[in-house]
Amino acid sequence: MRRLVALLSAVVLVASLAGSAAATPAEPDSSSFVGNFEMINPDGTAAGWANVEIRMPTEQRLVPGHYDFRGVKGWPIREGHAVLGVAGFWYDSTNQGGSNVAYTEGVECLYTDPGAKYCHAFTGMFVDVLDPAAIDWVEFQGQDPSNPNHDPNDPTTWEKFLFYLGKGAFELRCVGTSCPTDP
């Protein structure tokens, strides 16, 4: 008899858990960027590898992601790590016939030697050009606090760095009416 009662209790428990799991809404379908890719300088030389994840913040996930960089041998920046504070996604119709963009900003620390770091405010745009013949690219802007021309509240006054996508994965998912996935 005890076994029968235990079995019935287990069935009721499993049924109630299954019903509550079905009623729990899934995480909303939202824009995201995930990449693990080689960054190529405009002159065609390799700069290093980036590992990036950007997602819209939620109540369950407050930080929008991460950005980490490892420079190739001989590149002056050996490592870079960023704390992201903002994420944004949009479609840009003016760029090479159309592209989806993942944007982030935060604080980045660049390392040249053990313990030798330079930290600054930065922005990053990861651009997925929708034309399959075009090359995806990344643009960073960094503020130099010692440069009086760099307004800390205006990233357009900061120094820009452009890189093209080399080998690796670069997946930008832009969801919503402002983010078409086809031109």
Secondary structure, 3 states (H helix, E strand, C coil): CHHHHHHHHHHHHHHHHHHHHHHCCCCCCCCEEEEEEEEECCCCCEEEEEEEEEECCCCCCCCCEEEEEEECCCCCCCEEEEEEEEEEEEEECCCCCCEEEEEEEEEEEEEEECCEEEEEEEEEEEEEECCCCCCCEEEEEECCCCCCCCCCCCHHHCEEEEEEEEEEEEEEECCCCCCCCCC
